[in-house]
Amino acid sequence: MSRRNAGGDDDHPWWKEAVVYQVYPKSFNDSDGDGIGDLAGLARRADYLDDLGVDAVWLCPVYGSPMADNGYDISDYRSIHPAYGDMDDWRQVRDVLHERDIRLVMDLVVNHTSDEHEWFRRSRREEDGYADYYHWWEGEPDEPPNNWESIFGGPAWSYDEARGEWYLHLFDEKQPDLNWRNSAVREDVHGMMQWWLDEGVDGFRMDVINLISKTEGLPDGDPEAGLTGAEHFMNGPRVHDRLREMHDRVLDDRDLLVVGETPGASVADAREYVGPNGDGLSMVFQFEHVTVDHGDDKWTTADVPLAEFKEIIAKWQAGLADEGWNSVYLSNHDQPRMVSRFGDDGEYRRKSAKLLGTLTHTLQGTPFVYQGEEIGMTNAPFESPDELRDVEAKNYVERAVEHGEADCYEDVRETVEATARDNARTPMQWSDDTHAGFTDGEPWIECNPNYAEVNVERARSDPDSVLSYYRELIALRHERDLLVYGEFELLAPDDPDVFAYSRRLDGERGLIVLNVAADATSFDVPAEVDRDGLELVIANADDAPATVPATLDLDPYEARVYLTPSQEGGVGR
Ligand code: NOJ
């Protein structure tokens, strides 16, 4: 490949130097007017992605599915859901991306399938070879096997009348968990991965991959320890064996990006997944920094405590600096919009969106940009529960009312609007045309009403837009190894408003200063920072000084990046 994705040796693989763009296909671009985004629609936007400068696309599930969880409930791993198109459309996406040096990473959802998958149908009938494909448990219909809770709320077990047994589902009841102890299951999964690799995919994003191994005997969990049962299924006993086997059989000796989604993983766990002696994953998605504002669960939230947030980021930066590699993200299809959560989606929408982008592109690790983040898309209003589409949000509202925690939707509306996953799933805002230029039909979920102001068309022609800034950030990231590989050091850890850090690689140095507050402030550059030779390379304010003063006067949400000039012959270039 040419201008991007160079990488090349074991220490500098392409995916360390890449910026990845996440596409949630249902909401990206609809080509046929049925209100659902599709692959032909994505192919039409290849130039947009090329122009933005990203190196890879992570495509959320597009496989055969009854869509109980928008495709994370797969009924056929080797076909495309008709609403998205067919395999020819998929190959077209692959080809238009590859022609632009953009790699394609597929979502791999193998902790569970849909209950409409052929394997589950056969298992339910106890057909030869399939009886143990899932976690079944004999018992009375009113006595679930244990007290585990589903991540979507309620018990993690449902009784299947057809088989007369209970089955485990850590998510929706339409998402039964596969039994990874069964070697036939593992072989089927490996075969399916191989099939996609033969189709030319460049990697996998592995959905909740650290949940695949459950404690033998499926014992009760401690109800006081957060999600009940988690200690028996998160980072479970055989998870590393399973991943190593997958690596040896399928992934070894290939130039792939393999990112595991690992809720509840600590730095020590992550090192086992990604470290030099680990399971062969390129990186993981850890959750600590996106649960920092949660109380008992995601529906009880507080303001983001900056000092704690910085400490978490610094811990992960240091923890994987020599052993492994970080992914860097603030948003995805499961999180509220980052500008509404970590920034200010009112007066400072543009400024704070740029600041947050500055953060994700100047940490050590691979930045992931979630669709719409690059134009500063915000959380959406959900005036009635009928506007919600996500099974998790709908369950939450239903249970809150059922359990008497709320009298009606209005009582939980604020919580829903701050936290629901549907915030991230409103249609991509392409223009100020009807339905944001996303579809000619009726969108499957309402557009955010702010699309007249926040849209790609408008941002494209505005040099001061969030989009223009992201383009610059991504280009800068490609130019400077310092930003990719440089050592990270947190400065002024206790400053409640300013997130400042240095980067260092061979003779090159960087200083990044972010005022994560809606008030102006000043920042005294710590004595350990050598200000000499540092020059401003990007900022979200016009009047930022070109060199580093002893004290920086910072406007609300002001972000500045100072680097020493690039030295010839640096690492990787
Ligand atoms: C994590 C995915 O990101 C999320 O969208 C999905 O609901 C669950 N895993 C279950 O597959």
Boltz pocket constraint, residues with backbone or C-beta under 6 A from the ligand:
constraints:
  - pocket:
      binder: B
      contacts: [[A, 69], [A, 72], [A, 73], [A, 109], [A, 171], [A, 207], [A, 208], [A, 261], [A, 333], [A, 334]]
      max_distance: 6.0
